[in-house]
Amino acid sequence: EWKWLESPIYITLQTPKKAEKVVIKKNDLSTFIANVPKDDAKALFRILFYSGKRIGELLTVEVDGDYLVNRDTKNGKGHRTKIHKDIMEDVRFIPFKHGYEYYWKQFKNARDALDMPKLTPHKLRHSFASHLLNSGEDLKTVSQLLNHSSITITADLYGDIYSIVS
């Protein structure tokens, strides 16, 4: 009655494919921004690159002195990010007046001009993390800046990127 044990089924498990790492280098950011037609969209994309915020977080962010503040984030915890010196002028556009679709259209036009079809607004967050790690910042700090719920998430996502950005 247990004859099926005599003919086992062999299953080969495949390693899941990781998403391709797409980052924008700092010297390409200015070319990208130059192809964004609207000033508020230019500001939004620069802030994404220099803050590591998700676009949904940036569309609901508040300015408190020298900090960008989100009261509600993906992991449910509020988050404060110091405003980088290179985006001090851009924060004047906060709160952003348009929704995601408006900014996506601006983004797509600039991305196409740069011939980076896999670049998305979220990849600007990955670019932020990649640049920090490649300049020697530790995983714990990057994890905190990205507001990850654990350093393990940061390590899983970015542990292999040290050679991608130069």
N, C-alpha and C positions, 0 to 999 in steps of 0.2 A: 504493500500500500504506500510505501515511501520511495518508489522507484525514481521519481523525479530528481531525487538527490544524487542519483548516479550519473545524471547528465546535467551538470550545472550550466547555467547561462553566464557567459563572460561579457561584462560590460566595461567599456573603456571610457573613463571620464575625461573630458577635455577641459583644459584650462579656459575659463571665460576670457573673452577678448576685453582688454581695457580700452577705454576711449582714447583716441589719438590725442596726444598732447599738442595743443595749439596755443602758442603764446605770441604776443606781439612784443617786439623788442622796443626799447625806449627810443631808438633813432627812427623806427617806423611809426611810432605814435604821432609824431608831428606831421608826417605825410598823411596818415589816416585822418587826423583832426582837420588838416587843410582841406580835405574833401568832404567834410561835414558842412552843409550849407547854413544851418541855423546856429546862432550863438548859444542858445540855451542847451541845444543838443551837444555842442562842443564841450560845454561845461560839464554836462552829465557824464560824458564818456571819459573826460580827464579825471573826474572825481572817482568814477568806477576804477580806473587804472591805478590811481594813487591812494585809494582807501580800502580796496578789497571788498567793498560792499556788493551785495547782490542787487540787481536792478530794482527788484521789488522793495528792498530796504531803502534804496536811495530815493525812490519815489515817495516814501513816507518819512524821510529823515527830517530832523529838526536841528537847527544850529543853536548851540549853547556855549557862547564864548568861543574858545578855540577847539570845540569838539563837535563832531557829528553824533547825534543821539538817535537811537532807535529804541522805542519802548517795547515793540513787539518784533521778534525775529523768528526765523525758522525753528530754532531750538527752544523757543519760548522764553528766552532770557533777554532782558534789555541789554543794550550794548552802546558803549561810548568809544569813539575813535578820534584821536587827535587829528586835527586838520593839517595835512602836509603843506609845507610852505609854497609848493608849486601850484596849489589849487586855491589859495586864499581868495583870489579874485573871483573864482568860479562859484563860490558859495553864495554869492549875491543872487543867483538864480533859484535858490532854495526858498520856499517850496516850489518844486517843478510844477508847471501849470498844465502839462499835457500827460496823456496816458502812454502806456507801453507801445501801442501801435505807432504813434507819432515818432517816437524815438527809434523804434525798429526800422522804420522807413529811412530815417536819416543814417542809421548805422549801416544798413544794407548798401546804400549808395556809396558810402566811404569804403566799406569792405570790398566792394566790387572794383572800385578804382585802385585799390591796393593789391587786387588779385589774391585775396585770402578767403576763398569761399567757405572755409570751415570756421572762420572767426565768428564768434557770437559775443553779445555783451557779457555773458557769464565767463567767457574765456579771458576777459580783462581782469576778472577776479583771480583766475589761475595765473595770469601774467604777473599780477601783484605778488602773489605767493612765490612764484618761481624766481622773480628778481630778488626778493628778500633772501630766499634760501641760497641763491647763487652768490649773493654778496656777503654770506657768512652768518646770517641771522639764524638763531637756533629754532628748532621745531616748536618748542613750547611757546615762544614769543609769537611765531607765525600763527600757531593755533589760536592763541588769545586774540590776535588782531583779526582773524577770520571769524571769530566767535564760534568755533567748533565746540561741540559738547565734550569732546575728549581729544587728547593729543594723538590717539590712535587713528582717528579719522584723518588728521593732517598727515600723519606718517604714511597711511595707506594711499592717500591721494598724491603726495608730493615726494615721497621717499626716494623716487628714482629720477628726479628731474634735474639733478645737479649739472648734467652735461647738456641740457637742452638750450639754455639761454647763455649767450656769451656777452 
